[in-house]
């Protein structure tokens, strides 16, 4: 499954809200289905262009990593996303929203299924010629060779 990560504090500045590190995540492109291209500005534009959706805060993250998730976590994420569809997108009820939530999770798990643990994903989104949302995912695989020495570290500012 995909889980949000932070390499620095920039998500706090570019997304409103930013997802916390460690949240299970999905692409979240559905959030932009009804937005006209003119409405994509500022932090909404950033979220559209390159943000994954965290399933706890429903904030956005630039990076996600492939991790393991147990069935309890996945079920909690399904229910949270189904409730989100009802509360924020007008789904008529949880019964109708659950299959859509399951489809979003299945898409995220499909992205991660052949990747090594700790593989990092980024997303690029744009509007296609037909007016639909287009997504492309970039993959950064973890190194397979042992490191000789650390060259740099990510530290809290």
N, C-alpha and C positions, 0 to 999 in steps of 0.2 A: 504494500500500500504506500501511498505518498504521504509524507509528513512535512509540515513547514519547518524551515530552518532559517537562521539569520547568520550572515557572515559579517554584518556590521549593523549599525542603527538606522540605516537609510530608509527601511520600510516605514519607520515611525514618521518620517518626513514626507513620504510620497503617497501613502495610502491613508484613507480615512474610513474606517479604522484599519490599523495594521493587525495582522494575525500574530498571535503569540507563537514563539518557537515551540514545536512539538505537537501541534494540532494535526489531526488527520486532515487531508485536503483533497479537493477535487478541482477540476479546471474552473468551473463556475462561470463559463461563458453564457449560460442561460440568463444571468442577471442583466445582460445587455441586449437581449433579444428585442425589447420594445423601445430601446433608445435610438433616436434618430442620430445620424452622424454629427449633426450640428450640436447635439447635446453632450458630446464627448469632449470635455474640456477639463483642465486642471487635474485634480486627484482622480476624478472619474475616468479621465482619459488614461491616466497611468494604470489604474486598476484594469481597464479594458485592454490596454496594450500588452501588459505583462504581469498580471496578478493572478495567482492561484487563490482559491477560496478556502480559508480555514473553517473547519466544521465545529468549532467550539465558540469562537468569537464572531464568526462570519466576517472577519477582516481579511485582508489580502496579504500575500507574501510573494516576494520575487522568486524565491527558491524553495523547492521541495526536494526531499531525498527519499529514496526507496528504503523502507523499513518494514519490520514485521508488525502486524496488528492482530490481536486475538479476536475471537468472535464477539466477546463482550464489548470491546471497543468499536468494532464494526457495527454492531447492533445499535449502540448508543449514537453513532454517527448517522446511521440510517434514520433513526427516530428524530434526531435534531434537525436533519435536513428536511425531512417530511414536514415537521412543525414549521420550519422556516418557509417552505413553499406555501403553507396555509396562511401564516401570519403576514408574509411580505409579498407574495405573488398571487394571492387570490385563489389558491387551490380550494376546491369546495370542502375538502375534509381530509383527514389523515389516510383514510382508505384509498382515496384517489391519489394522494401525494406519495405514498410509500413506493409504488412501482417506479415513479420518476426518480425518487431518491436512490433507489436500488440501481437504476440505470446509470446515474451519475457516478456512484461508487464503482460499479462494474467497469466503466470507462477508465477511471483512475487506476483500478487494479490491473486492467489490461495493459495500460502504459507501463506499469511497473513489473509485470509478470516475468519478462525475460531479462530484466536488468539485475545487476549485482546489488546486494545491499550497499547502501551509502552512495549509490549513483545519484547525481544531482540533475534535476530537470529545471529548465526555464521554459516559458511560453511566450510566443509572439502572436498577437491577434491583430487582424485588420478586417476591413470590409471588402468583400469580393465584388467583382463586376456585377454580379447578380443581386447585390445588396445584402447577401448573407454574411455571417461571421465566418472568417477563416482562421484556423489555428495551426501553428507549427510549433513543435517542441524540440528544444535543443537538449542534448544529453551530454553530461560530463561524467565519464566513468571514473571510479576510484582507481588509484594507482595499484598495479598488481605487483610491483617490485618494492622491496623494502626501501625506506628512505635512508640515505647515508647520514644526513644531518639536516636539522630543521633550518630553513633559510629565513622564515618569517612566521609569526603567530598572529592570530586575530585576538585582540584584547578589547575589553570594555573601555569606552572612553570615559 
